[in-house]
Amino acid sequence: MKITALNLDIVWKNKEKNFQLIKNELHLQEADLFLLPEMFSTGFCMDASEVADRNLESLAFLKEMAKNKNAAFCGSASVQEDGKFYNRMYFVHPEGNVDFYDKRHLFSFSGEDKVYTPGKKRIVVNYQGFRILLQVCYDLRFPVFARNNDDYDIILYVANWPEKRVDAWEHLLKARAIENLSFVFGLNRIGTDGNNLFYKESSHCFFADGKEISIKEGNLVTAELHLEELKDFRGHFQFLNDRDSFEIKL
């Protein structure tokens, strides 16, 4: 499976401009799955009452792109539903079916927990034979929530992770790949947001041994993932058999 991720310099609080930027960047690209950053349509914004989707605008855009590209699209958006706000990660299949994950770990340092409602479900998506765990930004700091119970092959992280803490982002991505014997694709935004936080290019895809397998060209990060290669590696290094048993109570 080919995954192409877009290092997007998100325009603050401007959905239409971001939608057009994404269309322009991906116009000539082909992939099985396209990955967009956390809150790709607005930036990581706590003004949810102002920017949150009330009419599924970001989801409609993803569905349009998935249909036009005949590929899956994945990214998160600020969403209002039943009077509550969610940082919702969508996975839109080419035929239009939708899976979604609401961010579980809300970034209290920025006040996200005061605005958004945490998700209560751990979501694994099935696509092209791969089992894919959906995760958003701050979730990366909580390894128990991402522990592989032989139920996924890929973790997707979408993020707005500032440059000042980027070492943690890059080290933790690699750690999640190694400890879970999984592919890990972490997409971070680039540029400067409305809070004057700077984001450097720091998107990566790691194999289960921690080796970088992504290729970067311009604003695109691409990786080819082969399930049989992962199965062979897991068959040789059966570390997951020795993992601790536990239950997460949400």
Disulfide bonds with the S-S distance in Angstrom:
none
